[in-house]
Amino acid sequence: MNTIHVDVVSAEESIFSGEARFVALPGESGELGIYPRHTPLISRIKAGSVRIQKADGEEEFIFVAGGILEVQPRCVTVMSDTAIRGKDLDDEKANEARVAAEETLKNAKSEIDMARATSELVLLSAQVAALRKYRQKR
C-alpha cells in the first residue's frame, strides 16, 4: 500500500504522527490534497480542518488555526500554533466564544479592537465549521 508519513504539531504537542493514504487541508488559495510522492511544497494554511485518511482507512480530523505546511515526497508536516483533535472540540464552548467575539466586534471602539475581534471571529467560525465537518463524518 502506498502511504505518506504525516505529522501535525502545535506549539504545545504533537497532535498526530502516522502513515496516511491522503491528507486534505485548507491552503491559503484553496483546499489542498496531498497524496504520497507529492511534489515538494511549502505553503501557509488557513484556519480549518485537516482531514487525514489513515493507512487503515479510518479518518482523523484536526482543527488548525492556520500555520505552515511542508510537503516532501514521503512526509507531510503541518505546523500550527493551535491544533485540536476533532474529538476534543467542544461545540458549546466554541459557539459561546463565537457569540462573545461577535459582541466584542459590535462594541469595538478602535480599529485595533475591531481587527482583533474580527480575527478572533474568523478563527472561531473556522473552528465551528471544522466541528460540524467532524460531526457529519461520525
DSSP file (Angstrom, degrees, kcal/mol; ACC not computed):
  #  RESIDUE AA STRUCTURE BP1 BP2  ACC     N-H-->O    O-->H-N    N-H-->O    O-->H-N    TCO  KAPPA ALPHA  PHI   PSI    X-CA   Y-CA   Z-CA
    1    1 A M              0   0    0      0, 0.0     2,-0.6     0, 0.0    54,-0.0   0.000 360.0 360.0 360.0 141.0    0.0    0.0    0.0
    2    2 A N        +     0   0    0     34,-0.0     2,-0.3    53,-0.0     0, 0.0  -0.785 360.0 160.5 -91.9 117.4    1.2    3.5   -0.9
    3    3 A T        -     0   0    0     -2,-0.6     2,-0.4    32,-0.1    18,-0.2  -0.842  29.4-144.5-133.0 169.1    1.3    5.8    2.1
    4    4 A I  E     -A   20   0A   0     16,-2.6    16,-2.3    -2,-0.3     2,-0.3  -0.987  27.3-114.3-132.8 142.7    2.9    9.1    3.3
    5    5 A H  E     -Ab  19  75A   0     69,-2.0    71,-3.0    -2,-0.4     2,-0.4  -0.629  33.7-163.9 -79.6 134.0    4.1    9.9    6.8
    6    6 A V  E     -Ab  18  76A   0     12,-3.2    12,-2.1    -2,-0.3     2,-0.4  -0.973  11.6-176.5-124.1 131.4    2.1   12.8    8.4
    7    7 A D  E     -Ab  17  77A   0     69,-2.6    71,-2.9    -2,-0.4     2,-0.5  -0.997   2.5-173.6-123.8 128.4    3.0   14.9   11.4
    8    8 A V  E     +Ab  16  78A   0      8,-2.7     7,-2.7    -2,-0.4     8,-1.7  -0.987  16.0 177.8-119.5 119.9    0.6   17.5   12.8
    9    9 A V  E     -Ab  14  79A   0     69,-2.9    71,-2.4    -2,-0.5     5,-0.2  -0.943  14.9-165.4-127.4 144.7    2.2   19.6   15.6
   10   10 A S        -     0   0    0      3,-3.0    71,-0.2    -2,-0.4    72,-0.2  -0.563  46.3 -92.5-110.6-179.0    1.1   22.5   17.7
   11   11 A A  S    S+     0   0    0     70,-1.3    70,-0.1    69,-0.4    71,-0.1   0.783 125.7  37.6 -64.5 -25.8    3.1   24.8   19.9
   12   12 A E  S    S-     0   0    0     69,-0.3     2,-0.3     1,-0.2    -1,-0.2   0.805 123.5 -14.4 -96.5 -33.7    2.4   22.5   22.8
   13   13 A E        -     0   0    0     70,-0.1    -3,-3.0     0, 0.0     2,-0.6  -0.969  68.6 -82.8-161.7 168.9    2.5   19.0   21.5
   14   14 A S  E     -A    9   0A   0     -2,-0.3    -5,-0.2    -5,-0.2     3,-0.1  -0.792  36.8-175.1 -83.0 123.6    2.5   16.5   18.6
   15   15 A I  E     +     0   0A   0     -7,-2.7     2,-0.3    -2,-0.6    -6,-0.2   0.826  66.3   4.7 -91.5 -37.2   -1.2   16.0   17.7
   16   16 A F  E     +A    8   0A   0     -8,-1.7    -8,-2.7     2,-0.0    -1,-0.3  -0.989  55.7 170.3-150.7 139.7   -0.8   13.3   15.1
   17   17 A S  E     +A    7   0A   0     -2,-0.3     2,-0.3   -10,-0.2   -10,-0.2  -0.884  37.8  89.3-149.3 117.7    2.1   11.2   13.7
   18   18 A G  E    S-A    6   0A   0    -12,-2.1   -12,-3.2    -2,-0.3     2,-0.3  -0.988  70.5 -59.3 175.7-179.4    1.5    8.3   11.4
   19   19 A E  E     -A    5   0A   0     -2,-0.3    36,-1.5   -14,-0.2     2,-0.3  -0.614  48.5-178.9 -87.2 143.9    1.1    6.9    8.0
   20   20 A A  E     -AC   4  54A   0    -16,-2.3   -16,-2.6    34,-0.3    34,-0.3  -0.973  34.3-148.9-142.3 154.4   -1.7    8.1    5.7
   21   21 A R  E    S+     0   0A   0     32,-3.3     2,-0.3    -2,-0.3    33,-0.2   0.744  87.8   1.4 -86.1 -28.9   -3.1    7.5    2.2
   22   22 A F  E     - C   0  53A   0     31,-1.2    31,-2.6    13,-0.2     2,-0.4  -0.991  56.2-158.8-161.0 147.6   -4.3   11.1    1.8
   23   23 A V  E     -DC  34  52A   0     11,-1.9    11,-3.3    -2,-0.3     2,-0.4  -0.999   8.6-173.2-134.8 133.3   -4.3   14.5    3.5
   24   24 A A  E     +DC  33  51A   0     27,-2.6    27,-3.1    -2,-0.4     9,-0.2  -0.988  16.2 156.8-124.6 136.8   -6.7   17.4    2.8
   25   25 A L  E     -D   32   0A   0      7,-2.0     7,-3.2    -2,-0.4     2,-1.1  -0.983  47.8 -89.4-155.9 162.5   -6.3   20.8    4.4
   26   26 A P  E     -D   31   0A   0      0, 0.0    20,-2.7     0, 0.0     5,-0.2  -0.627  43.3-165.9 -83.2  98.8   -7.2   24.5    3.8
   27   27 A G  E >   -DE  30  45A   0      3,-1.6     3,-1.0    -2,-1.1    18,-0.2  -0.285  35.9-104.7 -73.0 166.7   -4.4   26.1    1.8
   28   28 A E  T 3  S+     0   0    0     16,-1.4    17,-0.1     1,-0.3     3,-0.1   0.821 122.3  35.2 -63.8 -30.8   -4.2   29.9    1.6
   29   29 A S  T 3  S-     0   0    0      1,-0.4    -1,-0.3    17,-0.0     2,-0.2   0.273 133.1 -54.2-107.0  10.8   -5.5   29.8   -2.0
   30   30 A G  E <  S-D   27   0A   0     -3,-1.0    -3,-1.6     2,-0.0    -1,-0.4  -0.809  83.9 -28.7 141.4 178.1   -7.9   26.9   -1.6
   31   31 A E  E     -D   26   0A   0     -2,-0.2     2,-0.4    -5,-0.2    -3,-0.0  -0.384  54.8-152.7 -66.5 134.8   -8.2   23.3   -0.5
   32   32 A L  E     -D   25   0A   0     -7,-3.2    -7,-2.0    -2,-0.1     2,-0.5  -0.903   6.6-163.1-110.7 138.8   -5.1   21.2   -0.9
   33   33 A G  E     -D   24   0A   0     -2,-0.4     2,-0.5    -9,-0.2    -9,-0.2  -0.990   7.8-165.1-121.1 127.0   -5.0   17.4   -1.4
   34   34 A I  E     +D   23   0A   0    -11,-3.3   -11,-1.9    -2,-0.5   -30,-0.1  -0.953   8.8 177.2-119.8 124.1   -1.7   15.6   -0.7
   35   35 A Y    >   -     0   0    0     -2,-0.5     3,-1.1   -13,-0.2   -13,-0.2  -0.750  46.9 -71.3-112.4 164.4   -1.0   12.0   -1.8
   36   36 A P  T 3  S+     0   0    0      0, 0.0    38,-0.2     0, 0.0    -1,-0.1  -0.225 120.3  24.0 -53.5 147.0    2.2   10.0   -1.5
   37   37 A R  T 3  S+     0   0    0     36,-2.6    37,-0.1     1,-0.2   -33,-0.0   0.730  86.6 166.6  65.1  26.8    5.1   11.2   -3.7
   38   38 A H    <   -     0   0    0     -3,-1.1    -1,-0.2    35,-0.3     3,-0.1  -0.335  47.3 -91.6 -64.9 151.2    3.6   14.7   -3.9
   39   39 A T        -     0   0    0      1,-0.1    -1,-0.1    33,-0.1    32,-0.1  -0.412  54.6 -92.1 -61.0 137.7    5.8   17.4   -5.3
   40   40 A P        +     0   0    0      0, 0.0     2,-0.3     0, 0.0    32,-0.2  -0.227  59.1 168.3 -54.7 143.3    7.7   19.2   -2.6
   41   41 A L  E     - F   0  71A   0     30,-2.0    30,-3.3    -3,-0.1     2,-0.4  -0.987  29.9-162.6-159.8 141.8    5.9   22.3   -1.3
   42   42 A I  E     + F   0  70A   0     -2,-0.3     2,-0.3    28,-0.2    28,-0.2  -0.997  30.5 155.6-128.0 129.5    5.9   24.8    1.5
   43   43 A S  E     - F   0  69A   0     26,-2.2    26,-3.2    -2,-0.4     2,-0.3  -0.992  42.3-113.3-150.7 152.9    2.7   26.9    2.0
   44   44 A R  E     - F   0  68A   0     -2,-0.3   -16,-1.4    24,-0.2     2,-0.3  -0.625  34.5-150.4 -80.6 150.3    0.8   28.8    4.5
   45   45 A I  E     -EF  27  67A   0     22,-2.4    22,-1.5    -2,-0.3   -18,-0.2  -0.911   5.6-129.1-122.7 153.6   -2.5   27.3    5.6
   46   46 A K  E     -     0   0A   0    -20,-2.7    20,-0.6    -2,-0.3     2,-0.2  -0.448  41.6 -78.7 -91.8 167.5   -5.7   28.9    6.8
   47   47 A A  E    S+ F   0  65A   0     18,-0.3     2,-0.3    -2,-0.1    18,-0.2  -0.460  85.8  86.4 -63.7 136.4   -7.8   28.1    9.9
   48   48 A G  E    S- F   0  64A   0     16,-2.3    16,-2.9    -2,-0.2     2,-0.4  -0.987  75.7 -39.6 161.2-161.9   -9.9   25.0    9.3
   49   49 A S  E     - F   0  63A   0     -2,-0.3     2,-0.5    14,-0.2    14,-0.2  -0.779  33.9-150.8-104.1 138.9   -9.9   21.2    9.4
   50   50 A V  E     - F   0  62A   0     12,-3.5    12,-2.1    -2,-0.4     2,-0.6  -0.910  15.7-158.7 -99.3 125.7   -7.1   18.9    8.4
   51   51 A R  E     -CF  24  61A   0    -27,-3.1   -27,-2.6    -2,-0.5     2,-0.5  -0.936   8.0-171.7-111.2 122.3   -8.5   15.5    7.2
   52   52 A I  E     -CF  23  60A   0      8,-2.9     8,-2.6    -2,-0.6     2,-0.9  -0.954  14.4-155.0-116.9 119.7   -6.2   12.6    7.3
   53   53 A Q  E     -CF  22  59A   0    -31,-2.6   -32,-3.3    -2,-0.5   -31,-1.2  -0.833  28.0-144.1 -91.6 106.9   -7.1    9.3    5.7
   54   54 A K  E >   -C   20   0A   0      4,-2.8     3,-2.2    -2,-0.9   -34,-0.3  -0.137  23.7-101.2 -70.4 166.7   -5.0    6.9    7.7
   55   55 A A  T 3  S+     0   0    0    -36,-1.5   -35,-0.1     1,-0.3    -1,-0.1   0.796 122.9  55.8 -58.7 -31.0   -3.4    3.8    6.3
   56   56 A D  T 3  S-     0   0    0    -37,-0.2    -1,-0.3     2,-0.1     3,-0.1   0.433 121.3-106.3 -84.1   2.0   -6.1    1.6    7.8
   57   57 A G  S <  S+     0   0    0     -3,-2.2    -2,-0.1     1,-0.4     2,-0.1   0.181  80.8 124.9  95.9 -17.6   -8.8    3.6    6.0
   58   58 A E        -     0   0    0     -5,-0.1    -4,-2.8     1,-0.1     2,-0.4  -0.364  56.1-127.3 -72.4 157.1  -10.1    5.5    9.1
   59   59 A E  E     -F   53   0A   0     -6,-0.2     2,-0.4    -3,-0.1    -6,-0.2  -0.867  14.7-160.2-110.8 143.2  -10.2    9.3    9.1
   60   60 A E  E     -F   52   0A   0     -8,-2.6    -8,-2.9    -2,-0.4     2,-0.4  -0.975   7.4-159.0-117.9 131.2   -8.7   11.7   11.6
   61   61 A F  E     +F   51   0A   0     -2,-0.4    25,-3.2   -10,-0.2     2,-0.4  -0.933  11.5 178.1-113.0 135.4   -9.9   15.3   11.8
   62   62 A I  E     -FG  50  85A   0    -12,-2.1   -12,-3.5    -2,-0.4     2,-0.4  -0.997  21.8-139.7-137.0 130.0   -7.8   18.0   13.3
   63   63 A F  E     -FG  49  84A   0     21,-3.3    21,-2.6    -2,-0.4     2,-0.4  -0.762  22.7-171.8 -85.7 131.7   -8.7   21.7   13.6
   64   64 A V  E     -FG  48  83A   0    -16,-2.9   -16,-2.3    -2,-0.4     2,-0.7  -0.967  25.6-142.1-123.2 144.2   -5.8   24.1   13.0
   65   65 A A  E     -F   47   0A   0     17,-2.2   -18,-0.3    -2,-0.4    16,-0.2  -0.356  68.5 -73.2 -96.8  52.8   -5.7   27.8   13.5
   66   66 A G  E    S+     0   0A   0     -2,-0.7    -1,-0.4   -20,-0.6     2,-0.3  -0.245  74.6 139.3  82.3-179.3   -3.6   28.4   10.4
   67   67 A G  E     -F   45   0A   0    -22,-1.5   -22,-2.4    13,-0.2     2,-0.4  -0.989  48.3 -46.0 145.6-152.9    0.0   27.6   10.1
   68   68 A I  E     -FH  44  79A   0     11,-2.7    11,-3.0    -2,-0.3     2,-0.4  -0.954  35.4-156.6-126.3 139.8    2.6   26.2    7.8
   69   69 A L  E     -FH  43  78A   0    -26,-3.2   -26,-2.2    -2,-0.4     2,-0.5  -0.962   6.7-172.3-115.4 131.0    2.5   23.1    5.6
   70   70 A E  E     -FH  42  77A   0      7,-2.8     7,-2.9    -2,-0.4     2,-0.5  -0.994   5.7-168.9-122.0 127.2    5.7   21.4    4.4
   71   71 A V  E     +FH  41  76A   0    -30,-3.3   -30,-2.0    -2,-0.5     5,-0.2  -0.966   9.8 171.8-118.6 127.5    5.3   18.6    1.8
   72   72 A Q  E >   - H   0  75A   0      3,-3.3     3,-1.0    -2,-0.5   -34,-0.3  -0.855  51.3 -97.3-121.0 161.9    8.2   16.2    0.9
   73   73 A P  T 3  S+     0   0    0      0, 0.0   -36,-2.6     0, 0.0   -35,-0.3   0.787 123.0  21.3 -53.4 -29.8    7.7   13.1   -1.3
   74   74 A R  T 3  S+     0   0    0    -38,-0.2   -69,-2.0     1,-0.2     2,-0.3   0.328 123.9  51.1-120.2   6.9    7.4   10.8    1.7
   75   75 A C  E <   -bH   5  72A   0     -3,-1.0    -3,-3.3   -71,-0.2     2,-0.4  -0.991  51.3-166.5-151.5 137.1    6.5   13.2    4.5
   76   76 A V  E     -bH   6  71A   0    -71,-3.0   -69,-2.6    -2,-0.3     2,-0.5  -0.990  11.7-170.1-120.4 129.9    3.9   15.9    5.3
   77   77 A T  E     -bH   7  70A   0     -7,-2.9    -7,-2.8    -2,-0.4     2,-0.5  -0.985   4.5-169.6-123.8 126.2    4.4   18.3    8.2
   78   78 A V  E     -bH   8  69A   0    -71,-2.9   -69,-2.9    -2,-0.5     2,-0.5  -0.968   7.5-171.2-113.5 120.2    1.6   20.6    9.4
   79   79 A M  E     +bH   9  68A   0    -11,-3.0   -11,-2.7    -2,-0.5     2,-0.3  -0.956  13.4 161.0-116.4 126.4    2.8   23.2   12.0
   80   80 A S        -     0   0    0    -71,-2.4   -69,-0.4    -2,-0.5   -13,-0.2  -0.996  45.2-132.8-143.1 144.8    0.2   25.4   13.8
   81   81 A D  S    S+     0   0    0     -2,-0.3   -70,-1.3   -71,-0.2     2,-0.5   0.911 103.9  29.7 -60.0 -40.6    0.2   27.4   16.9
   82   82 A T        +     0   0    0    -16,-0.3   -17,-2.2   -72,-0.2     2,-0.4  -0.983  68.7 163.5-125.6 125.2   -3.2   25.8   17.8
   83   83 A A  E     -G   64   0A   0     -2,-0.5     2,-0.4   -19,-0.2   -19,-0.2  -0.989   9.9-175.8-140.1 130.8   -4.2   22.3   16.7
   84   84 A I  E     -G   63   0A   0    -21,-2.6   -21,-3.3    -2,-0.4     5,-0.1  -0.992  28.0-118.5-131.8 129.9   -7.1   20.4   18.3
   85   85 A R  E >>  -G   62   0A   0     -2,-0.4     3,-1.8   -23,-0.2     4,-0.6  -0.377  28.2-120.5 -62.1 142.3   -8.2   16.9   17.6
   86   86 A G  G >4 S+     0   0    0    -25,-3.2     3,-1.2     1,-0.3    -1,-0.1   0.873 113.6  55.8 -52.4 -41.5  -11.8   16.7   16.2
   87   87 A K  G 34 S+     0   0    0    -26,-0.3    -1,-0.3     1,-0.2   -25,-0.1   0.684 105.9  53.1 -68.0 -16.5  -12.9   14.5   19.1
   88   88 A D  G <4 S+     0   0    0     -3,-1.8    -1,-0.2     2,-0.1    -2,-0.2   0.489  81.2 112.0 -96.8  -4.6  -11.6   17.2   21.6
   89   89 A L    <<  -     0   0    0     -3,-1.2     2,-0.7    -4,-0.6    -3,-0.0  -0.487  59.6-145.5 -70.4 138.0  -13.6   20.1   20.0
   90   90 A D     >  -     0   0    0     -2,-0.2     4,-2.4     1,-0.2     5,-0.2  -0.914   7.9-164.1-110.6 108.8  -16.3   21.4   22.3
   91   91 A D  H  > S+     0   0    0     -2,-0.7     4,-2.3     1,-0.2     5,-0.2   0.912  88.6  46.2 -57.5 -49.9  -19.4   22.6   20.3
   92   92 A E  H  > S+     0   0    0      1,-0.2     4,-2.3     2,-0.2    -1,-0.2   0.916 113.9  47.9 -63.8 -44.6  -21.0   24.6   23.1
   93   93 A K  H  > S+     0   0    0      1,-0.2     4,-2.2     2,-0.2    -1,-0.2   0.900 112.2  49.3 -64.3 -42.1  -17.8   26.3   24.1
   94   94 A A  H  X S+     0   0    0     -4,-2.4     4,-2.1     2,-0.2    -2,-0.2   0.904 112.0  48.2 -64.9 -42.3  -16.9   27.3   20.5
   95   95 A N  H  X S+     0   0    0     -4,-2.3     4,-2.4    -5,-0.2    -2,-0.2   0.898 110.9  50.7 -66.6 -40.1  -20.3   28.7   19.9
   96   96 A E  H  X S+     0   0    0     -4,-2.3     4,-2.2     1,-0.2    -2,-0.2   0.919 111.7  47.7 -62.3 -43.2  -20.3   30.7   23.2
   97   97 A A  H  X S+     0   0    0     -4,-2.2     4,-2.3     2,-0.2    -2,-0.2   0.875 110.3  52.6 -66.0 -37.3  -16.8   32.1   22.3
   98   98 A R  H  X S+     0   0    0     -4,-2.1     4,-2.2     2,-0.2    -2,-0.2   0.921 109.5  48.3 -64.1 -44.0  -18.1   33.0   18.7
   99   99 A V  H  X S+     0   0    0     -4,-2.4     4,-2.1     1,-0.2    -2,-0.2   0.902 111.4  50.7 -62.6 -41.3  -21.1   34.9   20.2
  100  100 A A  H  X S+     0   0    0     -4,-2.2     4,-2.3     1,-0.2    -1,-0.2   0.895 109.8  50.1 -63.5 -39.7  -18.8   36.7   22.6
  101  101 A A  H  X S+     0   0    0     -4,-2.3     4,-2.3     2,-0.2    -2,-0.2   0.885 108.9  51.8 -66.3 -38.2  -16.5   37.7   19.7
  102  102 A E  H  X S+     0   0    0     -4,-2.2     4,-1.9     2,-0.2    -1,-0.2   0.906 110.8  48.3 -62.8 -40.9  -19.5   39.0   17.7
  103  103 A E  H  X S+     0   0    0     -4,-2.1     4,-1.7     2,-0.2    -2,-0.2   0.902 110.3  51.1 -65.9 -41.7  -20.5   41.1   20.6
  104  104 A T  H  < S+     0   0    0     -4,-2.3     4,-0.3     1,-0.2    -2,-0.2   0.891 108.4  52.8 -61.7 -39.9  -16.9   42.4   21.0
  105  105 A L  H >< S+     0   0    0     -4,-2.3     3,-1.0     1,-0.2    -1,-0.2   0.902 107.4  51.2 -63.1 -41.6  -16.9   43.3   17.3
  106  106 A K  H 3< S+     0   0    0     -4,-1.9    -1,-0.2     1,-0.2    -2,-0.2   0.862 115.7  42.3 -62.4 -35.6  -20.2   45.3   17.7
  107  107 A N  T 3< S+     0   0    0     -4,-1.7    -1,-0.2    -5,-0.1    -2,-0.2   0.299  81.3 135.1 -97.2   8.8  -18.7   47.2   20.6
  108  108 A A    <   -     0   0    0     -3,-1.0    -3,-0.1    -4,-0.3     3,-0.1  -0.360  32.1-173.3 -62.5 133.4  -15.2   47.8   19.2
  109  109 A K        +     0   0    0     -2,-0.1     2,-0.3     1,-0.0    -1,-0.1   0.587  64.1  34.7-105.5 -15.0  -14.1   51.4   19.7
  110  110 A S  S  > S-     0   0    0      1,-0.1     4,-2.3     0, 0.0     5,-0.2  -0.890  82.8-109.5-135.2 167.1  -10.9   51.5   17.7
  111  111 A E  H  > S+     0   0    0     -2,-0.3     4,-2.5     1,-0.2     5,-0.2   0.859 119.2  54.0 -64.1 -34.4   -9.6   49.9   14.5
  112  112 A I  H  > S+     0   0    0      2,-0.2     4,-2.5     1,-0.2    -1,-0.2   0.930 109.2  47.1 -65.9 -45.4   -7.2   47.7   16.6
  113  113 A D  H  > S+     0   0    0      1,-0.2     4,-2.5     2,-0.2    -2,-0.2   0.906 113.4  49.6 -60.8 -41.2  -10.1   46.4   18.7
  114  114 A M  H  X S+     0   0    0     -4,-2.3     4,-2.5     2,-0.2    -2,-0.2   0.909 110.7  49.2 -65.3 -42.3  -12.1   45.8   15.5
  115  115 A A  H  X S+     0   0    0     -4,-2.5     4,-2.5     2,-0.2    -2,-0.2   0.913 112.4  47.9 -64.0 -43.4   -9.2   43.9   13.9
  116  116 A R  H  X S+     0   0    0     -4,-2.5     4,-2.4     2,-0.2    -2,-0.2   0.934 113.8  46.5 -62.2 -46.4   -8.7   41.7   17.0
  117  117 A A  H  X S+     0   0    0     -4,-2.5     4,-2.4     2,-0.2    -2,-0.2   0.894 112.8  49.9 -64.8 -40.0  -12.4   40.9   17.2
  118  118 A T  H  X S+     0   0    0     -4,-2.5     4,-2.4     2,-0.2    -1,-0.2   0.924 111.0  49.3 -64.0 -44.3  -12.6   40.2   13.5
  119  119 A S  H  X S+     0   0    0     -4,-2.5     4,-2.1     1,-0.2    -2,-0.2   0.917 112.8  47.0 -60.8 -44.7   -9.5   37.9   13.7
  120  120 A E  H  X S+     0   0    0     -4,-2.4     4,-2.6     1,-0.2    -1,-0.2   0.892 111.4  51.8 -64.4 -40.2  -11.0   36.0   16.7
  121  121 A L  H  X S+     0   0    0     -4,-2.4     4,-2.5     2,-0.2    -2,-0.2   0.903 109.0  49.9 -64.8 -42.0  -14.4   35.7   15.0
  122  122 A V  H  X S+     0   0    0     -4,-2.4     4,-2.1     2,-0.2    -2,-0.2   0.928 112.7  47.8 -61.4 -45.5  -12.8   34.2   11.8
  123  123 A L  H  X S+     0   0    0     -4,-2.1     4,-1.9     1,-0.2    -2,-0.2   0.920 114.1  45.4 -62.6 -45.5  -10.8   31.7   13.9
  124  124 A L  H  X S+     0   0    0     -4,-2.6     4,-2.4     2,-0.2    -1,-0.2   0.867 110.7  53.2 -69.4 -35.9  -13.9   30.7   15.9
  125  125 A S  H  X S+     0   0    0     -4,-2.5     4,-2.3     2,-0.2    -1,-0.2   0.907 109.6  49.3 -63.7 -40.4  -16.1   30.4   12.8
  126  126 A A  H  X S+     0   0    0     -4,-2.1     4,-2.4     2,-0.2    -2,-0.2   0.880 110.2  51.5 -64.2 -37.9  -13.5   28.1   11.3
  127  127 A Q  H  X S+     0   0    0     -4,-1.9     4,-2.2     2,-0.2    -2,-0.2   0.915 110.2  47.8 -66.2 -42.5  -13.5   26.0   14.4
  128  128 A V  H  X S+     0   0    0     -4,-2.4     4,-2.2     2,-0.2    -2,-0.2   0.911 112.4  49.7 -64.1 -42.0  -17.3   25.7   14.4
  129  129 A A  H  X S+     0   0    0     -4,-2.3     4,-2.2     2,-0.2    -2,-0.2   0.905 110.7  49.9 -63.3 -41.0  -17.2   24.7   10.7
  130  130 A A  H  X S+     0   0    0     -4,-2.4     4,-2.4     1,-0.2    -1,-0.2   0.893 109.5  52.0 -64.0 -39.3  -14.5   22.1   11.4
  131  131 A L  H  X S+     0   0    0     -4,-2.2     4,-2.6     2,-0.2    -2,-0.2   0.903 108.1  50.9 -64.0 -41.2  -16.5   20.7   14.3
  132  132 A R  H  X S+     0   0    0     -4,-2.2     4,-2.3     2,-0.2    -2,-0.2   0.916 110.2  49.7 -62.3 -43.0  -19.6   20.4   12.0
  133  133 A K  H  X S+     0   0    0     -4,-2.2     4,-1.6     1,-0.2    -2,-0.2   0.925 111.9  48.8 -59.8 -44.8  -17.5   18.5    9.4
  134  134 A Y  H  X S+     0   0    0     -4,-2.4     4,-0.9     1,-0.2    -2,-0.2   0.919 111.4  48.9 -62.3 -44.1  -16.2   16.2   12.1
  135  135 A R  H  < S+     0   0    0     -4,-2.6     3,-0.4     1,-0.2    -1,-0.2   0.873 108.0  54.9 -65.2 -37.6  -19.7   15.5   13.5
  136  136 A Q  H  < S+     0   0    0     -4,-2.3    -1,-0.2     1,-0.2    -2,-0.2   0.858 106.9  50.8 -64.0 -35.0  -21.0   14.8   10.0
  137  137 A K  H  <        0   0    0     -4,-1.6    -1,-0.2     1,-0.2    -2,-0.2   0.715 360.0 360.0 -76.2 -20.7  -18.4   12.1    9.4
  138  138 A R     <        0   0    0     -4,-0.9    -1,-0.2    -3,-0.4    -2,-0.2   0.440 360.0 360.0 -85.1 360.0  -19.1   10.4   12.7
